[in-house]
Amino acid sequence: MKLMTILASCAVSFMVMGTAVAAEKACPPEATKLEIGNLKEALKNSHNRGFLWKITKDGHASWLYGTIHVAQQSWLLPGPDVLRAVAQSQVVGLELDLSDPVTVRILRAADKPETTAWLVKTGRQKAVAEIAQPLCLSLAALGNVPLATQAEALTSNVGRGLGYYSAYGIDSVFAGLARSTHRKLVPLEEAITQRVLLVGRTKEEEARKIDANLKAIASGKALSGLVEIATMWDKSDLPAMEKYATECDSAADVCAQDEAVMVSRNTHMAQKIADMHDAGLRVFAAVGSLHMMGPNGLPALMKKQGFTVEQSVPAVKTSL
């Protein structure tokens, strides 16, 4: 299969780009290039992970795939059903296209000087730096990004000692596949949406996001949650992921706000997928698995738009 050959070369040349690791013997190794002696055999032995749905309308199909943004290197090769769905698609849709310089510029834009000064004054910059040191992470490698982005990077990398790296995020595999196979890569969200999600609109909102990340790291919840999500994704444990998506240990108003944001994002992405499909395109949409869960997840929203939705991974005998 031609796509298998292209994937093999893509995987070999795929060099992950993550947060640099401080040079200490006790630190976990840096994320590395995927090295596989026999890629054809590795692809043949790879198995399906995550969550895949086939959605059909007007005589042709598209696909929804739930990913994770922090993973192990051995999970980078897609399983056969997932790879087949990509092969049958014309367009790959991701939350963002991180190869787009405008997108990167928006996400990495520095805090306003007055915000930085206030975060220093309130002790948050020092707190982030103090958390980074025992995690063996170099904040300098991130450049002049917002402090909340630095805190989020720490949260995403707490599992490196167990082999979980944000640099092995599954979405990047499909970005590479899209480019290597000359498929159109379409962002399903706007960069400013993710910017606000990570940093907030005010210095107070950014401070709350920083505090939440640091609290999760210090309490161990960042690591336990990361491992829990990764394990569910590895096993394609849909009931467990559905249950996890309904849980919220924050204050009721914060949980309600988070739910409203998720519904808004999912509604926007669902419409974009539907518009491309209605234009005659076969779309492979790969976004974080939590976007797939519940009555406002993408599979349920696509059903409301008149699609027939069939769960492929994990396999079931019935349709939604």
ZAMIMI-984382 format. One record per residue (C-alpha): residue in three letters; x, y negated, z negated. Coordinates in steps of 0.25 Angstrom, whole numbers, plus 5000, padded with zeros to 4 digits. Layout:
residues N
R  code    c1    c2    c3
R   ALA     X     Y     Z
...
This chain:
residues 320
R  code    c1    c2    c3
R   MET  5000  5000  5000
R   LYS  5006  4987  5004
R   LEU  5002  4979  4992
R   MET  5009  4990  4983
R   THR  5022  4987  4990
R   ILE  5020  4972  4989
R   LEU  5017  4974  4974
R   ALA  5029  4982  4972
R   SER  5038  4971  4977
R   CYS  5030  4960  4970
R   ALA  5032  4968  4957
R   VAL  5047  4970  4959
R   SER  5049  4955  4961
R   PHE  5040  4950  4951
R   MET  5048  4943  4940
R   VAL  5040  4938  4929
R   MET  5041  4924  4923
R   GLY  5039  4923  4908
R   THR  5043  4915  4896
R   ALA  5058  4917  4894
R   VAL  5063  4925  4882
R   ALA  5073  4920  4872
R   ALA  5086  4927  4873
R   GLU  5086  4935  4860
R   LYS  5088  4950  4859
R   ALA  5076  4952  4851
R   CYS  5067  4946  4861
R   PRO  5059  4954  4872
R   PRO  5064  4954  4886
R   GLU  5060  4944  4896
R   ALA  5049  4948  4906
R   THR  5056  4955  4918
R   LYS  5055  4958  4933
R   LEU  5046  4971  4935
R   GLU  5056  4982  4939
R   ILE  5050  4995  4944
R   GLY  5059  5005  4951
R   ASN  5048  5011  4959
R   LEU  5036  5001  4961
R   LYS  5028  5010  4970
R   GLU  5028  5021  4960
R   ALA  5025  5011  4949
R   LEU  5013  5005  4956
R   LYS  5008  5019  4959
R   ASN  5009  5022  4944
R   SER  5003  5008  4939
R   HIS  4989  5009  4933
R   ASN  4978  4999  4932
R   ARG  4978  4989  4921
R   GLY  4969  4977  4917
R   PHE  4955  4976  4922
R   LEU  4950  4976  4937
R   TRP  4937  4973  4943
R   LYS  4932  4974  4958
R   ILE  4922  4963  4961
R   THR  4914  4965  4974
R   LYS  4905  4955  4981
R   ASP  4901  4953  4996
R   GLY  4907  4965  5000
R   HIS  4921  4963  4995
R   ALA  4929  4965  4982
R   SER  4938  4957  4973
R   TRP  4944  4960  4960
R   LEU  4946  4955  4946
R   TYR  4958  4960  4938
R   GLY  4961  4957  4923
R   THR  4975  4954  4920
R   ILE  4984  4950  4908
R   HIS  4994  4939  4907
R   VAL  5004  4946  4898
R   ALA  5008  4961  4901
R   GLN  5019  4971  4902
R   GLN  5028  4972  4914
R   SER  5023  4987  4917
R   TRP  5009  4981  4919
R   LEU  5013  4972  4931
R   LEU  5010  4983  4942
R   PRO  4995  4983  4945
R   GLY  4987  4996  4945
R   PRO  4982  5003  4957
R   ASP  4967  4997  4956
R   VAL  4972  4983  4953
R   LEU  4983  4984  4964
R   ARG  4972  4989  4974
R   ALA  4963  4977  4970
R   VAL  4974  4967  4973
R   ALA  4977  4974  4987
R   GLN  4962  4973  4991
R   SER  4962  4958  4987
R   GLN  4965  4946  4995
R   VAL  4966  4935  4984
R   VAL  4972  4936  4970
R   GLY  4966  4927  4960
R   LEU  4973  4924  4947
R   GLU  4971  4914  4936
R   LEU  4982  4906  4941
R   ASP  4992  4906  4952
R   LEU  5005  4903  4944
R   SER  5013  4902  4957
R   ASP  5006  4889  4960
R   PRO  5015  4878  4955
R   VAL  5003  4868  4952
R   THR  4997  4879  4943
R   VAL  5011  4881  4936
R   ARG  5012  4866  4935
R   ILE  4999  4864  4928
R   LEU  5001  4875  4918
R   ARG  5015  4871  4915
R   ALA  5013  4856  4914
R   ALA  5019  4851  4901
R   ASP  5011  4845  4889
R   LYS  5009  4830  4888
R   PRO  5020  4824  4880
R   GLU  5011  4819  4870
R   THR  5005  4834  4868
R   THR  5019  4839  4867
R   ALA  5023  4829  4857
R   TRP  5010  4833  4849
R   LEU  5013  4848  4850
R   VAL  5027  4845  4844
R   LYS  5022  4837  4833
R   THR  5012  4847  4829
R   GLY  5022  4858  4828
R   ARG  5017  4866  4840
R   GLN  5029  4865  4849
R   LYS  5038  4870  4837
R   ALA  5028  4881  4834
R   VAL  5028  4887  4848
R   ALA  5043  4886  4849
R   GLU  5044  4894  4835
R   ILE  5034  4905  4841
R   ALA  5042  4906  4854
R   GLN  5055  4909  4847
R   PRO  5052  4923  4840
R   LEU  5044  4927  4853
R   CYS  5057  4925  4861
R   LEU  5051  4915  4871
R   SER  5058  4903  4877
R   LEU  5048  4891  4878
R   ALA  5059  4884  4886
R   ALA  5057  4894  4897
R   LEU  5042  4889  4898
R   GLY  5046  4875  4901
R   ASN  5038  4862  4898
R   VAL  5025  4869  4897
R   PRO  5014  4865  4887
R   LEU  5016  4870  4873
R   ALA  5003  4878  4873
R   THR  5008  4886  4886
R   GLN  5021  4889  4878
R   ALA  5012  4894  4867
R   GLU  5004  4903  4876
R   ALA  5017  4908  4882
R   LEU  5021  4913  4869
R   THR  5008  4920  4867
R   SER  5009  4927  4880
R   ASN  5023  4932  4877
R   VAL  5021  4937  4863
R   GLY  5021  4952  4868
R   ARG  5034  4952  4875
R   GLY  5040  4961  4865
R   LEU  5030  4971  4868
R   GLY  5032  4970  4883
R   TYR  5020  4960  4886
R   TYR  5025  4948  4895
R   SER  5017  4936  4900
R   ALA  5027  4937  4912
R   TYR  5020  4950  4916
R   GLY  5006  4944  4916
R   ILE  4998  4953  4926
R   ASP  4992  4941  4934
R   SER  5006  4938  4939
R   VAL  5007  4951  4946
R   PHE  4995  4948  4955
R   ALA  5000  4934  4958
R   GLY  5013  4941  4963
R   LEU  5004  4951  4971
R   ALA  4996  4940  4977
R   ARG  5008  4933  4982
R   SER  5015  4946  4987
R   THR  5003  4951  4995
R   HIS  5000  4937  5000
R   ARG  4986  4937  4993
R   LYS  4981  4923  4989
R   LEU  4983  4920  4975
R   VAL  4971  4912  4969
R   PRO  4971  4905  4955
R   LEU  4957  4908  4948
R   GLU  4959  4896  4938
R   GLU  4965  4883  4939
R   ALA  4979  4880  4932
R   ILE  4973  4869  4923
R   THR  4963  4879  4917
R   GLN  4974  4887  4912
R   ARG  4982  4875  4908
R   VAL  4971  4871  4899
R   LEU  4969  4885  4894
R   LEU  4983  4886  4890
R   VAL  4986  4871  4885
R   GLY  4973  4865  4883
R   ARG  4969  4850  4887
R   THR  4973  4843  4874
R   LYS  4985  4844  4865
R   GLU  4976  4849  4854
R   GLU  4971  4860  4863
R   GLU  4985  4864  4867
R   ALA  4989  4864  4852
R   ARG  4977  4874  4849
R   LYS  4982  4883  4860
R   ILE  4996  4883  4855
R   ASP  4992  4886  4841
R   ALA  4983  4897  4846
R   ASN  4995  4904  4853
R   LEU  5004  4902  4841
R   LYS  4994  4908  4831
R   ALA  4992  4920  4840
R   ILE  5007  4923  4841
R   ALA  5009  4921  4827
R   SER  4997  4930  4822
R   GLY  5001  4941  4832
R   LYS  4988  4939  4840
R   ALA  4995  4935  4852
R   LEU  5003  4948  4853
R   SER  4992  4957  4849
R   GLY  4982  4951  4859
R   LEU  4992  4951  4870
R   VAL  4994  4966  4868
R   GLU  4980  4969  4866
R   ILE  4976  4963  4879
R   ALA  4988  4969  4886
R   THR  4984  4983  4881
R   MET  4970  4981  4886
R   TRP  4974  4977  4899
R   ASP  4984  4988  4901
R   LYS  4973  4998  4897
R   SER  4962  4991  4905
R   ASP  4954  4992  4892
R   LEU  4942  4983  4897
R   PRO  4933  4985  4885
R   ALA  4945  4981  4876
R   MET  4948  4969  4884
R   GLU  4933  4965  4885
R   LYS  4932  4966  4869
R   TYR  4945  4957  4868
R   ALA  4939  4947  4877
R   THR  4928  4944  4868
R   GLU  4936  4943  4855
R   CYS  4941  4929  4850
R   ASP  4948  4926  4837
R   SER  4947  4911  4838
R   ALA  4937  4902  4832
R   ALA  4923  4903  4839
R   ASP  4924  4890  4846
R   VAL  4938  4893  4852
R   CYS  4933  4907  4856
R   ALA  4921  4900  4863
R   GLN  4930  4890  4870
R   ASP  4939  4901  4875
R   GLU  4927  4909  4880
R   ALA  4922  4897  4887
R   VAL  4935  4895  4894
R   MET  4936  4909  4898
R   VAL  4922  4909  4904
R   SER  4925  4896  4912
R   ARG  4938  4902  4917
R   ASN  4932  4915  4921
R   THR  4920  4908  4928
R   HIS  4930  4900  4936
R   MET  4938  4912  4940
R   ALA  4926  4920  4944
R   GLN  4921  4910  4953
R   LYS  4934  4908  4960
R   ILE  4935  4924  4962
R   ALA  4921  4924  4967
R   ASP  4923  4912  4977
R   MET  4935  4919  4983
R   HIS  4928  4933  4984
R   ASP  4916  4926  4990
R   ALA  4925  4920  5001
R   GLY  4928  4934  5005
R   LEU  4941  4936  4997
R   ARG  4945  4949  4989
R   VAL  4950  4943  4976
R   PHE  4959  4950  4965
R   ALA  4957  4941  4953
R   ALA  4967  4944  4942
R   VAL  4965  4936  4929
R   GLY  4967  4939  4914
R   SER  4959  4950  4909
R   LEU  4951  4942  4899
R   HIS  4945  4935  4911
R   MET  4938  4948  4915
R   MET  4931  4951  4902
R   GLY  4917  4949  4897
R   PRO  4904  4943  4903
R   ASN  4912  4931  4908
R   GLY  4924  4939  4913
R   LEU  4927  4939  4928
R   PRO  4920  4952  4931
R   ALA  4907  4948  4925
R   LEU  4908  4934  4931
R   MET  4910  4940  4945
R   LYS  4898  4950  4943
R   LYS  4890  4937  4940
R   GLN  4894  4932  4954
R   GLY  4889  4944  4961
R   PHE  4901  4953  4961
R   THR  4901  4968  4959
R   VAL  4911  4970  4948
R   GLU  4918  4984  4947
R   GLN  4928  4987  4936
R   SER  4940  4994  4942
R   VAL  4950  4993  4930
R   PRO  4947  5000  4921
R   ALA  4939  5009  4930
R   VAL  4924  5010  4928
R   LYS  4913  5016  4936
R   THR  4903  5005  4935
R   SER  4902  4990  4940
R   LEU  4898  4978  4932
